[in-house]
Amino acid sequence: MAQRPKNDMRKLMEQAQQMQSQLAAAQEELSAKTYQGTAGGGAVTVVVSGAGRLVSVDFESTVLYPEDPEMAWDLVVASANQNFTAATEDAANSMGDLGMGMDPGGLLG
């Protein structure tokens, strides 16, 4: 019986390494994705990366009013927030697919 705990620990370590590898691959995949959101009926389009970086902002000329620049910025913020929400949900789904947050093999109870 003395060998069983060693084998269990080795198996647990192998599972942890495998999960760590899967997590790194999922994070890399998410970082490579881009998310595009629009606001103002498509007047503003914002693209962000899965890594949380702003990639591009595109305006239709009709929303660039010199007397009301705040409107354009509000549309950029709304569009970017759509993207960040989509990226966050995508990341949460990917982590769920990997079994993150699950009890590994009944070890916790």
C-alpha positions as CSV (number, residue, x, y, z in Angstrom):
1,M,0.0,0.0,0.0
2,A,2.9,2.4,0.4
3,Q,3.2,2.7,-3.4
4,R,-0.4,3.8,-3.9
5,P,0.1,7.4,-2.6
6,K,3.2,7.9,-4.8
7,N,1.3,6.7,-7.9
8,D,-1.7,8.9,-7.0
9,M,0.6,11.9,-6.5
10,R,2.4,11.3,-9.8
11,K,-0.9,11.0,-11.6
12,L,-2.2,14.2,-10.0
13,M,1.0,16.0,-11.1
14,E,0.7,14.7,-14.7
15,Q,-2.9,15.9,-14.7
16,A,-1.9,19.3,-13.4
17,Q,0.8,19.6,-16.1
18,Q,-1.7,18.6,-18.8
19,M,-4.2,21.2,-17.5
20,Q,-1.5,23.9,-17.4
21,S,-0.5,23.1,-21.0
22,Q,-4.2,23.2,-22.1
23,L,-4.7,26.5,-20.3
24,A,-1.6,28.1,-22.0
25,A,-2.9,26.9,-25.4
26,A,-6.3,28.3,-24.7
27,Q,-4.9,31.7,-23.6
28,E,-2.7,31.8,-26.7
29,E,-5.7,31.0,-28.9
30,L,-7.8,33.7,-27.3
31,S,-5.0,36.3,-27.6
32,A,-4.9,35.6,-31.4
33,K,-8.7,36.2,-31.8
34,T,-10.2,39.6,-32.6
35,Y,-13.6,40.9,-31.7
36,Q,-15.5,43.5,-33.7
37,G,-18.3,45.6,-32.3
38,T,-20.3,48.4,-33.7
39,A,-22.4,51.3,-32.3
40,G,-24.6,54.0,-33.7
41,G,-26.1,51.6,-36.3
42,G,-22.7,50.8,-37.6
43,A,-21.4,54.3,-37.6
44,V,-18.5,53.3,-35.4
45,T,-16.6,50.0,-35.6
46,V,-14.0,49.0,-33.0
47,V,-11.8,45.9,-33.2
48,V,-10.0,44.6,-30.1
49,S,-7.8,41.5,-29.6
50,G,-8.5,38.7,-27.2
51,A,-5.5,40.0,-25.2
52,G,-7.4,43.2,-24.5
53,R,-5.7,45.5,-26.9
54,L,-7.4,48.0,-29.1
55,V,-6.7,47.1,-32.8
56,S,-8.6,49.6,-34.8
57,V,-11.4,52.3,-34.7
58,D,-13.3,53.2,-37.8
59,F,-15.8,56.1,-38.1
60,E,-18.3,56.9,-40.8
61,S,-17.8,60.6,-41.6
62,T,-21.4,61.3,-40.6
63,V,-20.6,60.9,-36.9
64,L,-17.6,63.2,-36.8
65,Y,-19.3,66.5,-35.9
66,P,-16.8,69.1,-34.8
67,E,-19.4,70.7,-32.6
68,D,-20.2,67.4,-30.8
69,P,-17.0,65.3,-30.5
70,E,-18.3,63.6,-27.3
71,M,-20.9,61.7,-29.4
72,A,-18.2,60.0,-31.4
73,W,-16.2,59.0,-28.3
74,D,-19.4,57.7,-26.6
75,L,-19.9,55.5,-29.7
76,V,-16.3,54.2,-29.5
77,V,-16.7,53.4,-25.8
78,A,-20.0,51.5,-26.5
79,S,-18.5,49.6,-29.3
80,A,-15.3,48.7,-27.5
81,N,-17.3,47.6,-24.4
82,Q,-19.3,45.1,-26.7
83,N,-16.0,43.6,-27.8
84,F,-14.5,43.3,-24.3
85,T,-17.7,41.7,-23.1
86,A,-17.6,39.2,-26.0
87,A,-13.9,38.5,-25.3
88,T,-14.5,37.9,-21.6
89,E,-17.4,35.6,-22.3
90,D,-15.3,33.7,-24.9
91,A,-12.5,33.3,-22.3
92,A,-14.9,32.1,-19.6
93,N,-16.3,29.5,-22.1
94,S,-12.9,28.3,-23.0
95,M,-11.9,27.9,-19.4
96,G,-15.1,26.0,-18.7
97,D,-14.3,23.7,-21.6
98,L,-11.0,22.9,-20.0
99,G,-12.8,22.0,-16.7
100,M,-11.4,25.0,-14.8
101,G,-13.2,25.4,-11.5
102,M,-14.1,21.7,-11.4
103,D,-13.0,19.3,-8.7
104,P,-10.1,17.4,-10.1
105,G,-10.9,13.7,-9.6
106,G,-12.9,14.2,-6.4
107,L,-9.8,15.4,-4.5
108,L,-11.6,18.3,-2.8
109,G,-14.3,16.3,-1.1
